[in-house]
Amino acid sequence: METEALLFSMERADSSLAHVRQKLETSLTSSFSGADAKLNPTRLLRRLCELQAELPELQEAARVNAAARGKLLHDLQETLASNQGLVLDLAQRTGADVSEHHSSWRDAQLSFNQCCAQLDSEASPATGGSAAGVSCSCQTSAEQPAQLANGIDLGAGGQPGSHGDPTPISELDWLRLDTSLRLDTSLPSLNQFWSLLFGIFRRRETKELQAAQLIALGVRLSDENSRKMRLLEQLGLINLSHNHISLR
């Protein structure tokens, strides 16, 4: 009996609340009519509930769009780097001097990075942070040259290793290297080069870079730098291929 009485009381309370709500909505509708209809609190609350229901679907669509955009930008970057690599290969085979184009390549890379950063900042509010991991892999704002040594970016403050230093090359390993390659190169110079090169890989979160990408970042493929790269390859630190360099 007590349970039935309780249920009856709850039903009456629900009925009373529904009646009060209906009267309130009717009163508000009559109060906010004509030009003021858009200000009706009942209408605004209903629209707010509809928007909240649509929000997950909109965020998912924004996440999918951000992922697609990130893939397109990555593919574009790979295509640009591949084209630059082909140009370098053709220039090497024909003996053409393309050094005057290095600065324009770096400018194009910087412009591309800035575009990526702007697109990421515009996409963040729309995705609600859910696509924070989707970004262009070529963003290198930290790699903008502050000072160049042998054509390699020293990073902020002109100090190498700002993103973590690799293990320095020991004197024993240095002495084991081919004597002809060690000519005109010192161990401190090689260690600095290795630290700077390693920092570029670390900042870009990759283990492989194409030659065109290194040039765009300020690494000149001079005879001296090429000799140092061969030394690093002999030490088992990097792999040199046709048009790219990779960490071991």
trRosetta pair geometry for C-beta under 8 A, 3 or more apart (Angstrom, degrees):
i j d omega theta_ij theta_ji phi_ij phi_ji
1 4 5.8 -56 -149 37 31 109
1 5 6.3 31 154 -18 66 107
2 5 5.7 -55 -148 37 32 112
2 6 6.3 34 152 -22 65 106
3 6 5.6 -54 -148 35 31 112
3 7 6.4 30 154 -17 65 105
4 7 5.7 -53 -147 37 32 110
4 8 6.2 35 153 -21 65 106
5 8 5.6 -53 -147 36 31 113
5 9 6.4 33 153 -21 64 104
6 9 5.7 -53 -150 34 31 112
6 10 6.5 30 152 -18 64 105
7 10 5.7 -54 -148 36 33 111
7 11 6.3 34 153 -20 66 105
8 11 5.8 -54 -149 35 31 111
8 12 6.4 30 153 -18 64 106
9 12 5.8 -55 -150 37 31 111
9 13 6.3 33 152 -20 65 106
10 13 5.5 -53 -147 36 32 113
10 14 6.3 34 153 -19 66 104
11 14 5.7 -52 -147 36 32 111
11 15 6.3 33 153 -19 64 106
12 15 5.6 -54 -147 37 32 113
12 16 6.3 33 153 -21 65 105
13 16 5.7 -53 -148 35 31 111
13 17 6.3 31 154 -18 65 105
14 17 5.7 -54 -147 37 31 111
14 18 6.3 32 154 -19 65 106
15 18 5.7 -53 -147 36 31 111
15 19 6.4 32 153 -20 64 106
16 19 5.6 -55 -150 35 32 112
16 20 6.3 30 153 -17 66 105
17 20 5.7 -53 -146 38 32 110
17 21 6.2 34 154 -21 65 106
18 21 5.6 -53 -146 36 30 113
18 22 6.4 31 154 -21 64 105
19 22 5.8 -54 -150 34 30 111
19 23 6.5 28 153 -16 64 106
20 23 5.8 -56 -149 38 32 110
20 24 6.2 32 153 -21 66 107
21 24 5.6 -55 -147 36 30 112
21 25 6.3 29 155 -18 65 105
22 25 5.8 -54 -147 36 30 109
22 26 6.3 31 154 -19 64 107
23 26 5.7 -55 -148 37 31 112
23 27 6.2 32 153 -20 65 107
24 27 5.7 -55 -147 37 30 111
24 28 6.2 27 156 -17 66 107
24 42 7.7 150 121 -71 91 124
25 28 5.8 -54 -144 39 30 109
25 29 6.1 34 155 -23 64 107
25 42 5.0 99 -124 -112 85 163
26 29 5.7 -53 -147 34 29 113
26 30 6.5 23 156 -13 63 106
27 30 6.0 -60 -152 39 29 106
27 31 6.2 26 152 -19 66 110
28 31 5.5 -57 -143 39 33 111
28 32 6.0 -6 168 14 71 107
28 40 5.5 110 147 -154 105 92
28 41 6.1 -91 -152 43 145 90
28 42 5.1 133 90 -8 148 116
29 32 6.7 -69 -134 56 22 80
29 33 7.1 59 159 -72 57 88
29 40 6.4 31 -98 -132 51 141
29 42 7.2 -46 -58 47 80 139
30 33 6.4 -17 -158 -38 31 120
31 40 8.0 134 75 -111 85 84
32 36 4.6 -118 -152 124 72 99
32 37 5.6 126 139 -110 87 33
32 39 5.3 -142 -142 77 131 83
32 40 4.0 -178 83 -78 144 79
32 41 7.9 152 -14 1 153 63
32 43 7.8 -128 99 12 139 122
33 36 6.5 29 51 62 29 92
33 37 5.8 24 -140 -74 27 89
34 37 6.4 171 60 -30 23 95
36 39 5.0 -50 -173 35 76 117
36 40 7.6 108 135 -48 77 72
37 40 5.9 -18 -171 -20 48 114
37 43 7.2 55 162 -4 72 166
38 43 7.1 -117 -145 101 31 141
39 44 7.4 -9 -163 -43 30 124
40 43 4.0 68 80 11 109 111
40 44 6.6 176 87 -13 55 84
41 44 5.5 -57 -143 39 33 112
41 45 6.1 33 159 -20 68 105
42 45 5.9 -54 -147 36 28 109
42 46 6.4 28 154 -18 62 107
43 46 5.7 -55 -148 36 30 112
43 47 6.3 28 155 -17 65 107
44 47 5.8 -56 -147 38 30 109
44 48 6.2 34 152 -23 65 106
45 48 5.5 -52 -146 34 32 115
45 49 6.5 34 154 -20 64 102
46 49 5.8 -53 -153 33 31 111
46 50 6.6 33 148 -19 63 104
47 50 5.5 -52 -151 34 36 114
47 51 6.4 36 151 -19 67 104
48 51 5.7 -53 -148 36 33 110
48 52 6.4 34 153 -19 65 105
49 52 5.7 -53 -147 36 32 112
49 53 6.5 33 153 -20 64 105
50 53 5.7 -56 -153 35 31 112
50 54 6.5 23 151 -14 65 109
51 54 5.6 -60 -147 41 34 108
51 55 6.4 56 151 -50 65 92
52 55 5.5 -29 -150 -3 34 122
54 57 5.6 -67 -166 46 55 111
54 58 5.7 53 143 -24 86 110
55 58 5.7 -60 -144 39 32 110
55 59 6.1 30 160 -19 69 106
56 59 5.8 -56 -145 38 30 110
56 60 6.3 31 156 -20 65 106
57 60 5.8 -53 -148 35 30 112
57 61 6.5 31 153 -18 64 105
58 61 5.7 -54 -149 36 33 111
58 62 6.3 33 152 -19 65 105
59 62 5.5 -53 -147 37 34 112
59 63 6.3 37 152 -23 65 103
59 126 7.9 169 -119 153 59 58
59 127 6.4 98 -158 -152 78 43
59 128 5.2 -20 -130 12 125 128
59 130 6.1 86 169 14 110 145
60 63 5.6 -50 -148 33 33 113
60 64 6.5 33 153 -18 64 103
61 64 5.8 -52 -149 36 32 111
61 65 6.3 32 153 -18 65 107
62 65 5.6 -55 -146 39 32 112
62 66 6.2 33 154 -21 66 106
62 123 7.2 159 177 -164 101 84
62 126 4.3 -160 -147 140 142 99
62 127 4.6 -157 123 -85 115 67
62 128 7.7 108 77 4 140 82
62 130 7.9 105 89 57 101 114
62 131 7.1 -129 125 -10 84 134
63 66 5.7 -54 -147 36 30 111
63 67 6.4 31 154 -19 64 105
63 127 5.3 107 -80 -139 67 107
63 130 5.0 -53 -90 104 123 117
63 131 4.7 178 -129 -61 71 109
63 134 7.7 135 -162 4 68 146
64 67 5.7 -54 -149 35 31 111
64 68 6.4 29 153 -17 64 106
65 68 5.7 -55 -148 38 32 110
65 69 6.2 33 153 -20 66 106
65 123 7.9 -156 101 -134 98 116
66 69 5.6 -52 -146 37 31 112
66 70 6.3 35 154 -22 64 105
66 123 4.8 120 -108 -178 113 140
66 126 7.7 164 -56 86 117 111
66 127 5.4 -16 -21 -68 152 141
66 131 3.9 68 91 164 151 165
66 134 4.9 117 133 91 101 142
67 70 5.7 -52 -148 34 30 113
67 71 6.6 30 154 -18 63 104
67 131 6.5 -127 -50 -134 75 119
67 134 5.0 -103 -93 -119 58 150
68 71 5.8 -55 -151 35 32 110
68 72 6.4 32 152 -19 65 106
69 72 5.7 -55 -149 36 33 112
69 73 6.3 30 155 -17 66 106
69 119 6.7 -150 156 165 137 135
69 123 7.2 -159 62 -84 151 149
69 134 7.8 92 66 147 86 121
70 73 5.8 -56 -147 37 31 109
70 74 6.2 31 154 -19 65 107
70 131 8.0 -165 -27 176 133 114
70 134 4.2 -132 -29 178 155 92
70 135 6.0 -42 -119 -43 118 4
70 136 6.2 -149 -139 -68 71 52
71 74 5.6 -54 -146 37 31 112
71 75 6.2 31 155 -18 66 106
72 75 5.8 -54 -146 38 30 110
72 76 6.3 32 153 -21 64 106
73 76 5.5 -52 -147 35 32 114
73 77 6.4 34 153 -20 64 104
73 116 5.9 117 -174 -106 149 101
73 119 7.5 -177 -69 68 147 156
73 136 4.2 -72 126 -103 139 108
73 138 7.5 -131 150 23 101 108
74 77 5.7 -53 -150 35 31 112
74 78 6.4 31 152 -17 64 105
74 136 6.4 -172 -64 -139 68 63
74 137 5.4 56 -112 12 100 108
74 138 7.7 166 -111 -17 56 94
75 78 5.7 -54 -148 37 33 112
75 79 6.3 34 152 -21 65 105
76 79 5.6 -55 -149 36 31 112
76 80 6.3 32 154 -19 66 105
77 80 5.7 -53 -147 36 31 111
77 81 6.3 28 155 -16 65 107
77 112 6.9 134 -98 159 91 143
77 136 6.9 128 -35 -171 139 103
77 137 6.8 -153 66 63 158 89
77 138 4.5 -168 -126 -39 150 138
78 81 5.8 -56 -145 40 30 109
78 82 6.1 32 154 -21 65 108
79 82 5.6 -54 -145 37 29 112
79 83 6.3 30 155 -19 64 105
80 83 5.8 -55 -148 36 29 110
80 84 6.4 28 154 -17 64 106
80 108 7.7 -158 -169 134 138 125
80 112 7.5 -129 32 -85 173 162
80 212 7.8 -156 132 127 69 137
81 84 5.7 -54 -148 37 32 111
81 85 6.3 36 151 -22 64 105
81 210 4.6 125 165 48 114 141
81 212 5.0 164 -156 79 62 118
81 213 5.0 1 -128 -56 122 96
81 216 7.9 -92 -104 0 83 140
82 85 5.5 -53 -150 34 32 114
82 86 6.5 33 152 -19 65 102
82 210 7.1 -124 -79 -112 45 168
82 212 7.8 -127 -37 31 8 145
83 86 5.7 -51 -150 34 33 111
83 87 6.5 36 150 -20 64 103
83 212 7.7 115 76 -133 52 175
84 87 5.5 -51 -150 34 35 114
84 88 6.4 36 151 -19 66 103
84 105 6.4 93 -127 -134 136 129
84 210 7.4 122 77 119 102 127
84 211 7.9 -149 118 89 97 75
84 212 2.9 121 104 -148 118 145
84 213 7.7 136 74 -44 139 49
84 215 7.1 -154 161 57 131 125
84 216 7.2 -10 -173 -45 174 112
85 88 5.7 -53 -149 36 33 111
85 89 6.3 34 153 -20 66 105
85 210 5.0 -77 -69 178 127 126
85 211 5.7 111 -116 49 86 93
85 212 4.6 -105 -55 -16 64 117
85 243 4.1 84 -167 169 119 141
85 244 7.4 -20 -117 -57 143 81
86 89 5.6 -52 -146 36 32 112
86 90 6.3 31 155 -17 65 106
86 243 7.9 -7 -60 -114 41 165
87 90 5.8 -57 -148 39 29 109
87 91 6.2 30 153 -21 65 108
87 98 6.8 131 145 -129 105 164
87 212 7.4 84 48 -98 100 125
88 91 5.6 -55 -146 37 30 112
88 92 6.3 31 156 -20 65 104
88 98 6.9 -129 -104 59 61 150
88 211 5.6 -129 91 103 165 127
88 212 6.0 -156 -15 -73 130 86
88 215 7.4 176 -82 -17 136 151
88 221 7.8 72 -158 28 134 153
88 243 6.8 133 75 -135 120 107
89 92 5.9 -53 -149 34 30 110
89 93 6.5 23 155 -14 64 108
89 242 7.4 18 -103 160 126 101
89 243 6.0 -57 -60 -83 113 123
90 93 5.9 -59 -147 39 31 107
90 94 6.1 8 161 -1 67 114
90 96 7.5 1 121 30 78 127
91 94 6.2 -69 -139 50 26 96
91 95 7.8 -105 170 69 56 9
91 96 4.3 -94 -141 68 77 98
91 97 7.5 145 -172 -58 116 5
91 98 4.6 -55 -124 -17 162 125
92 95 7.7 31 -174 -71 25 34
97 100 7.2 62 129 -3 96 93
98 101 4.9 -41 179 31 83 118
98 102 7.5 113 128 -46 77 75
99 102 5.8 -21 -167 -15 49 116
99 220 7.7 33 -133 -140 100 111
100 103 7.7 -45 178 21 43 99
101 104 5.3 -57 -161 43 62 112
101 105 6.0 67 141 -27 82 100
102 105 5.7 -57 -153 34 33 112
102 106 6.5 30 153 -18 67 105
102 215 5.6 -112 -131 179 92 102
102 220 6.9 0 -133 -101 161 86
103 106 5.6 -53 -149 36 35 111
103 107 6.3 37 152 -21 66 104
104 107 5.5 -50 -145 36 35 113
104 108 6.3 37 153 -20 65 103
105 108 5.7 -53 -149 36 31 111
105 109 6.4 33 151 -20 64 105
105 212 7.1 -125 -163 -171 142 85
105 215 5.8 16 99 118 150 104
105 216 4.7 -107 143 -95 100 78
106 109 5.6 -52 -148 35 33 113
106 110 6.3 33 153 -19 66 105
106 215 7.7 -116 -59 137 85 64
106 216 5.3 157 -93 -162 52 51
106 217 7.3 158 -117 -68 93 10
106 218 6.2 63 -111 -66 136 70
107 110 5.7 -53 -147 36 31 111
107 111 6.3 32 154 -19 65 106
108 111 5.7 -54 -147 37 31 112
108 112 6.3 34 153 -21 64 106
108 216 7.3 -77 70 -133 88 115
109 112 5.7 -55 -150 35 30 113
109 113 6.4 32 152 -21 65 105
109 138 7.3 -125 -160 171 85 123
109 140 7.6 -11 154 45 109 127
109 213 7.9 121 -115 -141 138 59
109 216 3.8 115 -47 175 149 121
109 217 7.1 -102 130 -64 164 55
110 113 5.6 -52 -149 34 32 113
110 114 6.4 32 154 -19 65 104
110 144 6.7 75 -120 -106 115 97
111 114 5.8 -53 -148 35 31 111
111 115 6.5 34 152 -21 63 105
112 115 5.7 -55 -152 34 32 114
112 116 6.5 35 150 -21 64 103
112 138 6.3 -14 120 108 116 140
113 116 5.6 -53 -152 33 34 113
113 117 6.4 32 152 -19 66 104
113 136 7.7 -168 -125 100 51 131
113 138 5.9 -120 -90 123 80 90
113 139 5.4 119 -152 -127 90 48
113 140 5.5 -86 -114 38 146 72
113 141 6.4 173 152 -62 127 65
114 117 5.7 -51 -147 35 34 111
114 118 6.4 34 154 -19 65 105
115 118 5.8 -55 -148 36 31 111
115 119 6.4 29 154 -17 64 107
116 119 5.9 -58 -149 38 30 109
116 120 6.3 30 154 -20 65 107
116 135 6.9 89 169 178 108 83
116 136 3.5 -88 -142 39 133 145
116 138 6.3 162 -29 69 161 88
116 139 5.2 -134 103 -75 133 92
117 120 5.7 -55 -149 35 31 112
117 121 6.4 28 155 -18 65 105
117 139 5.9 113 -67 -128 86 117
117 141 6.6 61 -75 -55 146 124
118 121 5.9 -55 -148 36 31 108
118 122 6.4 27 155 -16 65 108
119 122 5.8 -58 -147 39 31 109
119 123 6.1 26 156 -19 66 111
119 136 7.5 75 63 -22 123 120
120 123 5.8 -61 -143 38 29 107
120 124 6.5 45 157 -41 64 97
120 135 5.1 24 -103 -123 132 103
120 136 7.2 -117 -50 9 114 89
120 139 7.6 -10 -13 -75 149 147
121 124 6.0 -36 -149 7 31 118
122 125 7.7 -60 -176 28 34 96
122 126 7.6 17 144 -4 63 116
123 126 5.6 -70 -158 44 47 111
123 127 5.8 25 157 -9 83 115
123 131 6.5 -63 143 83 118 131
124 127 6.3 -71 -143 44 25 97
124 129 6.5 31 -166 -81 83 54
124 131 7.8 -140 -106 69 47 88
124 132 7.1 50 -122 -95 92 76
125 128 7.6 27 -177 -71 33 41
127 130 4.9 -126 162 49 94 82
127 131 4.0 -65 -175 17 164 105
127 132 7.7 -172 102 -43 129 57
129 132 5.3 1 -169 -46 64 114
131 134 4.4 -40 -179 32 93 119
132 135 7.9 -15 171 -37 40 109
135 139 6.3 -30 148 -7 118 136
136 139 5.5 113 82 -37 90 90
137 204 7.2 65 163 -174 86 84
137 205 7.4 -115 -153 68 94 104
137 206 7.4 79 172 -57 123 120
138 204 7.7 -2 -124 -137 41 106
140 143 3.7 -24 165 28 109 124
140 144 7.5 146 121 -41 82 62
140 203 6.5 81 -133 130 87 121
140 204 6.4 -17 -90 -85 109 90
140 217 6.9 -73 148 -111 164 104
141 144 6.3 -19 -170 -17 44 109
142 155 6.8 5 159 -140 86 96
142 156 6.9 -64 -158 -24 79 108
142 162 8.0 -150 175 98 118 126
142 163 7.4 97 135 -66 146 125
142 203 5.6 -140 80 -148 122 133
143 153 5.6 89 -171 98 73 166
143 155 7.2 -50 -116 -99 45 75
143 200 6.8 71 -120 -123 127 79
143 203 5.9 150 -61 112 105 153
143 204 7.8 15 -48 -57 145 92
143 217 5.7 -48 163 -145 135 103
143 218 7.9 -171 163 13 96 116
144 153 7.6 161 114 -141 13 138
145 148 5.6 4 -164 -63 136 90
145 153 4.5 -120 -98 -114 80 95
145 154 7.6 71 -149 28 74 67
145 218 5.2 116 -68 -81 129 160
146 153 7.5 85 22 -164 65 85
146 154 6.3 -85 64 71 91 91
146 155 6.5 -8 21 119 115 21
146 156 5.8 103 -25 -114 150 31
146 157 6.7 48 102 9 162 21
146 158 5.6 -117 104 -58 113 69
147 153 7.9 113 68 -154 47 50
147 154 4.7 -19 72 35 93 128
147 158 4.1 22 26 -106 141 102
148 151 5.9 9 -180 -112 117 21
148 152 6.6 136 -155 54 71 33
148 153 6.6 -38 -101 -90 71 43
148 154 7.1 -160 -94 -10 21 92
148 218 5.9 -130 -112 179 113 126
149 152 5.7 -37 69 56 72 88
149 154 5.8 68 2 -60 107 111
149 192 7.4 -54 112 144 145 130
149 196 7.5 -148 65 -75 110 161
150 193 7.2 -35 72 -98 149 102
150 220 7.1 -132 157 47 61 105
150 222 7.2 -120 -172 36 88 134
150 224 6.4 -107 -146 99 123 129
150 225 6.2 149 157 -69 117 102
151 218 5.9 -174 172 160 64 69
151 219 5.8 95 124 -150 98 26
151 220 3.1 -69 -167 4 173 102
151 222 6.6 141 11 -12 144 115
151 225 6.9 -66 60 -49 120 145
152 193 7.0 148 -10 -130 166 68
152 196 4.7 75 148 142 136 147
152 197 7.3 -65 -139 -63 139 69
152 218 6.2 122 -132 113 22 98
152 219 5.2 32 -99 -103 77 77
152 220 7.9 -105 -48 18 64 72
152 225 7.7 151 -49 -111 111 128
153 196 7.2 161 72 -168 55 110
153 200 7.3 110 53 -84 109 105
153 217 6.2 -87 -4 161 127 86
153 218 4.6 99 -45 61 90 142
153 219 7.7 -69 1 -54 79 74
154 157 7.9 -108 126 85 104 52
154 158 4.5 28 110 -147 141 48
154 159 6.6 102 164 22 103 14
154 160 6.0 -78 -147 -66 78 67
154 196 6.8 -59 -104 -114 51 119
155 158 7.4 174 70 -82 59 13
155 159 6.7 -61 77 65 104 56
155 160 7.1 118 25 -111 117 35
155 162 4.7 -153 126 21 150 132
155 163 7.4 -153 -118 -16 157 96
155 196 8.0 -161 -13 -131 103 82
155 199 6.5 -80 -45 149 138 148
156 159 7.6 -25 90 37 58 86
156 162 6.0 131 50 -146 89 173
157 162 7.1 130 46 -86 111 136
159 162 5.8 104 88 -62 93 99
160 165 7.4 75 127 -101 91 98
160 192 5.8 179 -20 -154 165 76
160 195 4.4 78 154 113 129 123
160 196 5.1 -78 -127 -69 114 79
160 199 6.6 -151 -166 -22 74 147
161 164 6.7 -104 -168 97 75 14
161 165 3.7 -1 -137 -75 129 91
161 195 4.8 -44 -60 -177 95 120
161 196 8.0 -73 -41 -70 59 48
161 199 6.2 -133 -91 -72 30 123
162 199 6.8 65 42 -143 69 137
163 199 4.9 122 45 -148 107 87
163 202 4.7 166 119 104 122 127
163 203 5.2 -139 -62 -67 174 86
164 199 7.4 158 58 -106 62 75
164 202 5.7 -162 56 -160 109 163
165 168 7.5 -2 155 -54 121 80
165 195 5.3 -22 -136 -133 87 108
165 198 7.5 80 -157 85 40 136
165 199 8.0 -22 -98 -67 48 97
166 194 6.2 -92 59 143 131 102
166 195 6.3 -154 29 -103 88 58
166 198 4.3 -123 -27 -130 123 174
166 237 7.8 83 156 -150 156 126
168 191 5.1 14 -146 -140 92 125
168 194 7.9 129 -131 79 49 132
168 195 7.9 -11 -96 -63 75 107
169 173 5.4 -116 -171 82 84 126
169 174 5.9 101 138 -62 112 91
169 187 6.6 -142 91 -158 110 90
169 190 6.1 -37 40 112 149 114
169 191 5.4 -140 30 -87 94 86
169 194 6.4 115 -26 8 111 163
169 235 6.4 -57 -121 -133 118 160
170 173 4.7 95 59 9 83 100
170 174 6.8 -139 100 -8 45 89
171 174 5.2 -52 -148 34 36 120
171 175 6.4 35 155 -20 67 103
171 187 6.4 -6 -105 -125 68 166
172 175 6.0 -55 -150 34 30 108
172 176 6.8 31 151 -22 62 106
173 176 5.7 -57 -153 31 35 115
173 177 7.3 50 149 -38 62 93
173 235 5.9 62 168 -128 123 108
174 177 6.1 -44 -167 5 36 116
174 182 7.3 100 176 -117 81 126
174 187 4.7 -18 -117 -101 158 114
174 190 7.3 152 -115 57 107 147
177 181 5.9 -94 157 75 110 116
177 182 5.4 124 95 -59 116 108
177 231 5.8 16 -148 -142 147 91
177 234 5.6 101 -129 106 90 143
177 235 7.1 -33 -85 -62 109 88
178 181 4.3 71 78 10 102 108
178 182 6.9 -179 90 -14 52 87
178 234 6.5 -127 -1 -117 99 163
179 182 5.6 -59 -146 35 35 111
179 183 7.1 54 153 -41 64 89
180 183 6.1 -32 -163 0 35 116
181 185 7.3 -28 147 33 63 137
181 227 6.1 172 -157 -169 78 91
181 230 5.9 -127 -135 102 132 114
181 231 5.3 164 148 -78 126 88
181 234 7.0 144 69 -9 167 152
182 185 5.8 -117 -160 64 42 98
182 231 7.3 102 -82 -108 62 126
184 224 7.3 -107 130 -115 116 92
184 227 7.5 29 81 108 107 167
185 189 5.9 -134 -163 81 69 126
185 190 5.8 67 165 -58 113 103
185 224 7.4 152 -85 -157 99 83
185 227 6.2 -158 -49 120 138 122
185 228 6.3 168 -131 -83 142 82
185 231 6.8 -143 116 -40 161 156
186 189 4.5 93 58 8 84 106
186 190 6.9 -152 92 -6 43 86
187 190 5.7 -56 -144 38 32 110
187 191 6.2 33 157 -20 66 106
188 191 5.7 -55 -146 37 31 112
188 192 6.4 31 156 -19 65 104
189 192 5.8 -54 -150 35 30 110
189 193 6.4 31 152 -18 64 107
189 228 7.6 -110 128 -100 94 129
190 193 5.6 -53 -147 37 33 113
190 194 6.2 34 153 -20 66 107
190 228 5.7 -176 -119 -139 78 100
190 231 5.9 -74 -133 106 132 148
190 232 7.6 179 -170 -62 102 84
191 194 5.6 -53 -145 38 31 112
191 195 6.3 34 154 -21 64 105
192 195 5.7 -53 -147 35 31 112
192 196 6.4 28 155 -16 65 107
193 196 5.9 -59 -149 39 29 108
193 197 6.1 25 156 -16 66 110
193 225 7.2 -180 -146 -127 132 74
193 228 4.8 -32 122 170 165 152
193 232 7.9 -124 109 -51 110 125
194 197 5.8 -55 -140 40 28 109
194 198 6.0 30 158 -20 64 110
194 228 7.9 -139 -53 169 74 111
194 232 6.0 158 -100 -102 100 121
194 237 6.7 -16 -139 142 119 165
195 198 5.8 -56 -144 39 25 111
195 199 6.3 32 153 -25 61 107
196 199 5.6 -52 -150 31 30 116
196 200 6.9 34 151 -22 62 99
197 200 5.8 -49 -158 26 35 112
197 201 7.0 31 148 -12 64 102
197 219 7.5 73 -103 -112 85 143
197 229 8.0 149 -109 -97 162 85
197 232 7.5 -54 70 -86 157 170
197 238 7.7 -46 136 -63 140 145
198 201 5.8 -55 -155 38 37 110
198 202 6.1 38 149 -22 69 108
198 247 7.6 84 -120 -102 75 126
199 202 5.4 -53 -143 37 33 114
199 203 6.2 31 160 -19 67 105
200 203 6.1 -55 -145 36 27 107
200 204 6.4 9 161 -3 62 113
200 209 7.1 -13 127 -44 116 163
200 214 7.4 72 145 -117 161 79
200 217 6.0 97 -139 143 129 159
200 219 7.4 -38 -60 -43 167 131
201 204 6.2 -71 -147 48 26 99
201 206 6.1 -111 -155 75 72 66
201 207 6.5 51 -167 -113 122 36
201 209 6.7 -123 -93 -24 80 119
201 247 5.6 95 -166 -40 165 128
202 205 7.4 21 178 -73 33 46
204 209 7.1 81 73 -84 157 114
206 209 6.5 114 98 -63 127 79
207 246 5.6 44 138 -163 80 86
207 247 4.5 -100 -155 45 83 101
208 244 5.8 28 -178 162 97 128
208 245 7.2 171 -149 89 56 42
208 246 4.0 -15 -99 -101 84 96
208 247 7.5 -120 -62 16 51 70
209 213 4.7 -122 -172 80 95 130
209 214 5.6 104 130 -53 127 89
209 244 6.4 177 93 -157 35 86
209 245 5.6 -12 62 60 84 87
209 246 7.6 165 19 -83 56 51
210 213 4.7 99 58 1 77 102
210 214 7.4 -144 97 -4 43 84
210 243 5.8 7 -154 134 90 91
210 244 4.5 -52 -104 -97 54 93
211 214 5.7 -53 -154 34 37 112
211 215 6.5 37 150 -19 67 104
211 221 6.3 15 -163 -67 110 144
211 243 5.1 -98 9 -170 113 66
211 244 6.4 -118 -24 -84 71 38
211 245 7.2 97 -76 -15 66 94
212 215 5.6 -52 -149 36 35 113
212 216 6.3 37 151 -21 66 105
212 243 7.5 11 -13 174 89 109
213 216 5.5 -53 -148 36 33 113
213 217 6.4 26 153 -14 65 108
214 217 5.7 -62 -149 41 32 107
214 219 4.0 -54 170 60 94 128
214 221 7.2 90 99 -60 124 95
214 245 6.9 42 -47 23 141 126
215 218 7.9 111 -177 -20 29 8
215 219 6.4 -86 -79 68 33 71
215 220 7.1 64 -122 -104 75 39
215 221 6.6 -47 -77 -14 99 101
219 225 6.7 153 179 -166 88 155
220 225 6.2 152 88 1 68 149
221 225 6.0 -122 -135 84 32 125
221 226 6.0 59 -177 -63 75 97
222 225 4.8 91 50 13 77 100
222 226 6.8 -138 94 -6 38 90
223 226 5.6 -56 -144 38 29 113
223 227 6.3 34 154 -23 64 105
224 227 5.8 -54 -151 32 29 112
224 228 6.6 27 152 -16 63 105
225 228 5.6 -52 -148 36 36 112
225 229 6.4 38 152 -21 66 103
226 229 5.6 -52 -149 34 33 112
226 230 6.6 34 151 -19 64 102
227 230 5.8 -53 -152 34 33 111
227 231 6.6 37 148 -20 64 103
228 231 5.4 -50 -151 33 37 115
228 232 6.5 37 150 -18 66 102
229 232 5.6 -50 -148 36 36 112
229 233 6.4 39 150 -22 65 102
229 238 6.7 -67 -160 78 80 143
229 240 6.0 100 147 -83 113 127
229 245 6.8 -86 -150 -114 129 135
230 233 5.4 -50 -149 34 35 115
230 234 6.5 40 150 -21 64 101
230 240 7.0 -31 -92 -15 59 157
231 234 5.6 -51 -151 34 33 112
231 235 6.5 29 151 -15 64 106
232 235 5.6 -57 -149 40 34 111
232 237 4.5 -75 -176 63 87 118
232 238 4.8 31 126 20 115 110
233 236 7.7 50 178 -69 34 22
233 237 7.3 -96 -79 52 25 71
233 238 5.5 -66 -81 76 67 81
233 239 6.7 91 -125 -115 97 26
233 240 5.1 -52 -81 -6 143 107
236 248 5.9 -83 167 59 68 164
237 247 7.3 -47 162 -143 65 71
237 248 6.2 -165 -178 28 17 109
238 245 5.7 -3 178 -175 129 98
238 246 6.6 150 -163 79 76 40
238 247 5.9 -52 -108 -106 72 42
238 248 6.3 -149 -96 -14 17 89
239 245 7.1 159 79 -159 55 50
239 246 4.7 -11 54 62 104 93
239 247 7.8 -5 14 74 83 3
239 248 6.0 113 -32 -68 92 89
240 245 6.0 -15 -106 -109 61 79
241 244 5.2 -1 62 60 110 78
241 245 7.4 -169 26 -81 76 33
241 246 7.2 30 -4 1 113 104
